[in-house]
Amino acid sequence: MSAENGSVQELKRIRRVSDMLCTGHAGLRDKYARWALALDLAILGSSTWLTGLAFVAPSINLSLTPFNLAPELWTGLLSVTTLFLAIVQLKSDWKARSDAHRHTFDIYAEVKREAGYLLASDEFDEQGYRRILARYDMASAVGLALPEKLFLHQKRQHLLKIAISKHLDHRPGASILLTRVRFWIQDSFGKNDPNV
């Protein structure tokens, strides 16, 4: 195999791995963003309820207190819950995790895009190849790593995304949910592939 052919194979591998890492980091970015939003809304809701209890007449407190609890007890429980949620928000820092995965996604997306351009060009560009290698190494060094315990799940999500996308190329009206279920049944209960 010539050096150029080896470089092209390495470029294809880098593009494939970068594509999978883009899917993984995008999934974690979105997951942590959802968790952060849910936590923010829970804190906002409990704080608003607590504020409402503080500024209304004691007779109205009874209608704002669920489960027939004493208003003072409910106010105390709501205060403790709000404080607990704020501590969870402080310790988990899901917004920062989401931002870190977004940043890493952006780096790998750039590597994937540039590798695709170089692979699509008519002639091999050695300088472009070296630039992509440097960016890929930089992405690995400064980007956030996929947690080991989540790697296989993220890889599965990526491969499933590709399979569903290819399926939709031929059957654009297919239900994505039912296609997922169909693939799950085939892969879990279908005949074993002798090549595996």
C-alpha positions in Angstrom: 0.0 0.0 0.0 1.4 3.4 -1.0 1.9 6.2 1.5 -0.9 8.2 -0.1 -3.3 5.3 0.0 -2.5 4.8 3.7 -3.1 8.5 4.3 -6.5 8.3 2.5 -7.4 5.3 4.7 -6.4 7.1 7.8 -8.4 10.2 6.7 -11.5 8.0 6.2 -11.0 6.5 9.7 -10.6 10.0 11.2 -13.8 11.1 9.4 -15.7 8.1 10.6 -14.5 8.4 14.2 -15.2 12.1 14.2 -18.7 11.5 12.9 -19.4 9.0 15.7 -17.9 11.4 18.3 -20.1 14.2 17.0 -23.2 12.1 17.5 -22.0 11.1 21.0 -21.2 14.7 22.1 -24.4 16.1 20.6 -26.4 13.5 22.5 -24.7 14.3 25.8 -24.9 18.1 25.1 -28.7 17.8 24.6 -29.2 15.4 27.6 -27.3 17.7 30.0 -29.1 20.8 28.6 -32.5 19.1 29.2 -31.5 18.2 32.7 -30.3 21.7 33.4 -33.5 23.2 32.0 -35.6 20.8 34.1 -33.7 21.7 37.2 -33.9 25.4 36.5 -37.7 25.1 36.0 -38.1 23.1 39.2 -36.2 25.7 41.2 -38.1 28.5 39.6 -41.4 26.8 40.2 -40.7 26.0 43.9 -39.3 29.5 44.5 -42.3 31.1 42.9 -44.7 29.0 45.0 -42.7 29.8 48.1 -42.8 33.5 47.3 -46.5 33.2 46.7 -47.0 31.6 50.1 -45.0 34.4 51.8 -47.0 37.3 50.5 -50.6 36.1 50.6 -53.1 36.2 53.5 -53.0 33.2 55.8 -56.5 32.1 54.7 -55.3 31.9 51.1 -52.3 29.8 52.2 -54.7 26.9 52.9 -55.7 26.8 49.2 -52.1 26.9 48.1 -51.1 24.0 50.3 -51.6 20.5 48.9 -52.3 17.2 50.7 -54.2 19.0 53.6 -50.8 19.9 55.2 -50.4 22.7 57.6 -49.3 25.8 55.6 -46.3 26.2 57.9 -45.2 22.6 57.3 -45.6 23.0 53.5 -43.7 26.2 53.5 -40.8 24.5 55.4 -40.9 21.5 53.0 -40.9 23.7 49.9 -38.0 25.8 51.3 -35.9 22.6 52.0 -36.8 21.3 48.5 -35.8 24.6 46.9 -32.5 24.6 48.8 -31.8 21.0 47.9 -32.5 21.6 44.2 -30.2 24.6 44.3 -27.4 22.5 45.8 -27.9 19.8 43.1 -27.7 22.5 40.5 -24.5 23.9 42.0 -22.8 20.4 42.3 -24.0 18.9 39.1 -23.3 21.9 36.9 -25.2 20.4 34.0 -25.1 23.7 32.0 -21.3 23.7 32.0 -21.3 20.0 31.0 -23.6 20.7 28.2 -21.4 23.6 27.0 -18.3 21.5 27.2 -19.9 18.8 25.0 -21.1 21.5 22.6 -17.6 22.8 22.3 -16.1 19.3 21.7 -18.9 18.6 19.2 -17.9 21.8 17.3 -14.3 20.7 17.2 -15.0 17.2 15.9 -17.6 18.6 13.4 -14.9 20.8 11.9 -12.5 17.9 11.6 -15.2 15.8 10.0 -16.2 18.5 7.6 -12.6 19.2 6.5 -11.8 15.5 6.1 -14.9 15.1 3.9 -13.7 18.0 1.7 -10.3 16.5 1.4 -11.6 13.1 0.6 -13.9 14.5 -2.1 -11.2 16.4 -3.9 -9.7 15.0 -7.0 -6.1 15.0 -5.8 -4.6 14.3 -2.4 -3.4 17.4 -0.5 -0.5 16.4 1.9 -0.6 19.8 3.6 -4.4 19.5 4.1 -4.0 16.0 5.4 -1.4 17.1 8.0 -3.7 20.0 9.1 -6.6 17.6 9.6 -4.3 15.3 11.6 -3.2 18.2 13.8 -6.9 19.3 14.4 -7.9 15.8 15.2 -5.1 15.5 17.7 -6.1 18.9 19.2 -9.7 17.8 19.4 -8.6 14.7 21.4 -6.4 16.8 23.6 -8.6 19.8 24.4 -12.0 18.2 23.8 -14.0 16.4 26.5 -13.7 12.6 26.3 -16.8 10.5 26.1 -17.2 8.8 29.4 -16.1 5.1 29.1 -19.4 3.8 30.6 -21.3 5.8 27.9 -19.1 5.1 24.9 -20.9 1.9 23.7 -24.3 3.5 24.2 -23.3 6.5 22.2 -21.7 4.3 19.5 -25.0 2.4 19.3 -27.0 5.6 19.0 -24.7 6.7 16.1 -24.9 3.5 14.2 -28.7 3.4 14.7 -28.9 6.9 13.4 -27.0 5.9 10.3 -29.2 2.8 9.7 -32.4 4.7 10.2 -31.2 7.5 7.8 -30.3 4.9 5.1 -33.7 3.2 5.7 -35.5 6.6 5.2 -33.6 7.1 1.9 -35.7 4.3 0.4 -38.9 4.7 2.6 -39.2 8.4 3.5 -42.7 7.9 5.0 -41.6 5.3 7.5 -42.2 5.9 11.2 -38.9 6.5 12.9 -40.2 4.9 16.2 -41.5 1.8 14.4 -38.2 1.6 12.4 -36.3 1.7 15.7 -38.5 -1.1 17.1 -38.1 -3.1 13.9 -34.3 -2.9 14.1 -34.4 -3.7 17.8 -36.4 -6.9 17.1 -34.2 -7.9 14.2 -31.0 -7.3 16.1 -32.2 -8.9 19.3 -34.2 -11.9 18.2 -33.2 -12.4 14.5 -30.9 -15.1 13.2 -27.3 -14.8 14.4 -24.9 -13.4 11.9 -22.1 -15.9 11.4 -19.6 -13.1 10.6 -19.9 -11.7 14.2 
